[in-house]
Amino acid sequence: MSWKKSFQLAFIYVGTIVGAGFATGKEIVEFFSQYGFMGLIGICISGLCFIGFGVKIMLLAIELQARSFQQLNVHIFGPYFAPVINLIMFVMLVGVTSVMLSGAGSVFQEQLHLPKMAGILITIIFTLIVLLIGTRGLVWVNTLVVPVLILFSFLLAYLAFHLPDFMENVAKGFHFTWGAIIDSFAYAAFNISLATAVLVPAATEIGDKKTVKRGGVIGGLALTLILISSHVTLVQLPSLTEFQIPMAVMVNTLATSFHFLFIIVIYGEIFTSVVGNLYGLERFVKRKIPGNTLTIGMAILSVAFAISMVDYGTLLSFLYPLFGYISLVFLLLLIIR
């Protein structure tokens, strides 16, 4: 049992889920912050799901000695339905990777005033380099970026706490709504189902159940704390649903001197998610079609590149809720199994 491996696994878990939508704040607004205080309750529900189901999936992966998410799906859904679920998850992963690339382009365009295409192409090149390095590259990138994001989200929450209407803004929307509850489960289901592409091979590679269980708990708790700190910061923003990168607006308001550093953190989180998704997709394709890692990676990123030409906000607002509701079936069947 290794604490170092537990933390590495936790960082991979966080890094895979915290992508373009999460780091920019757009995804948090879409699923939680638009509901006000009920969004905070929704975050707690999602956090429990991240811990419980994340751990369960990784323990199952070790028991089955699964090397990819499709092997796990055969166990959960059976041999007849598993191919359909695998295909749906593959499409979802490609869709999310497209959103990430579009998000990277938006960061370059809106925050750095550089061409969107430049941001997308640079991300693709660096992603292929890390993919060729393999699991070590995935661990290294997440170990570098995730702690910085956690510190940054806590710093912003601390600065937001000193705003005059902080508690009033956090307490807004203190009335029950089913939309907030459903979205909290949809958010968890969506992210957990996609994270299996990375968590399954990573857990099997570690092989020790106690190490993996501890890593899942640490990762789930870290995700919950980042969500809470980001939420209490974002609800301070008037008309928060109107912004493409609401977190960058809050950084400009609360800590202008850190703005450029935060842009690097946002980009780093987008990058870790693209790498994690491509890592899982490449493993999936390799089991079906023989080919080298670079060729498969380039083929997948070419499709994602074409989709990423659509506006980032439009892509996220349409695809993420849709994938979330589809993923609820995955979560339900996981509970039954």
Disulfide bonds with the S-S distance in Angstrom:
none
